[in-house]
Amino acid sequence: MSGAVIGKRVEQGDANTAEITGLARAAGYEVGAAVTATAPRDATFNLPSGTVAGLADAAESHDATVAVVDNELTPGQAHNLSERLPADVAVYDRRRLVLEVFERGAGTEAARLQVKLARLRYELPRLRADVRRDEATEVTRHDEEGKPIEDHKRRIDETRRKLRRVEDPTPKRMERRRTAGFDTVALAGYTNAGKTTLLRRLADDLSLDADGHPDESGEPNVANRLFETLGTTTRRASIAGRRVLLTDTVGFVSDLPHEFVASFESTVASARHADVVLLVVDATDDTAEIERKVAVAREQLADAEGTVVPVLNKADMTTGAELAAAGEPFESEPVEASATEGALAALRERLVAELPTEEATLSVPNSDAAMQFVSWCYDHAEVRDVDCGKAVEVRLRGKPSVVAEAERRAERHDTSPG
């Protein structure tokens, strides 16, 4: 495993390096040291000169191959830092590190192309700066930016064209699931909040094969790393008679530019279009950290179509006073849960209460076809009662689209299974 050292500057307060350390580990680096400072912005390095010296010493003593700065660096600042560090130590800012993590985890062709495009766009201004600094670069007067720049821009255009030809299967996949009568629930939230463990606890089957998509195969990975879940993982659950598809989405992280978020549009779409979003937060975090993470989540879920239900996970590891403080940043009442202890009764009850629901009592002539209709209702909704006489009367409740389909079938006496 390659070594890394971390530098970070904040304007006020203490610099927290837990998240950037987690990102570095997710990228495959062993973090040897962190050098931090509370100081105003420095135009040369975006770090105080003393911090730069400390970072250089740490890189040398820990045999680091990369120095990660948890701040945004201009191309010039990155170059200036590299001049002060030991030879062969690469300089990464936060964006460059996140790109490396995304590259390791992009599982679909579309995601790989989106990450490639984001990286090419990130590299373009840095390449321009390199060309300007390199006095030996030959740039003809007929070519304003020079061949390296033009080649790089052609790669951007080519990647963009390839991406347009790759169809994102997410909308069609979600429509098939709705048509089949499933309620859709997305588990969203900050990285390492316990979403994947919740998925395992709530799911009936860890080997769903509803439509053969890669997000429905394999076992959910619960390793304790940022961005361990880079695509979506979907599993089936039966909750109070409702047929639910639970989707574990990519963990949120702060300060991601739009083009990086677009690299995982499919997982964002899974949360955006779900009937209910379970916003999972680690209840053991301090209040300030929870407030920061909730702010990030609100930004990502601003256009969510379904109800967002806050979930305070790891509630068994906190006191009553700590739980009360943890719930303050939320606009709606959070539900307490413990994925590891299996204390999920309150979460299941709240989830069912928030699912869009309609009820209906339907009547069809008593015949063999009526039994097919009843069977269809059992397969797609929660059947509360069946009364058989001259007519078969079915009282059911479920997803509004399923109830509407049952009404259409009853009206036209079309009781073929669907």
Summary of the structure (lengths in Angstrom):
residues: 418
radius of gyration: 26.3
end to end distance: 52.8
largest distance: 93.6
contacts: 1344
relative contact order: 0.09
helix: 44%
strand: 22%
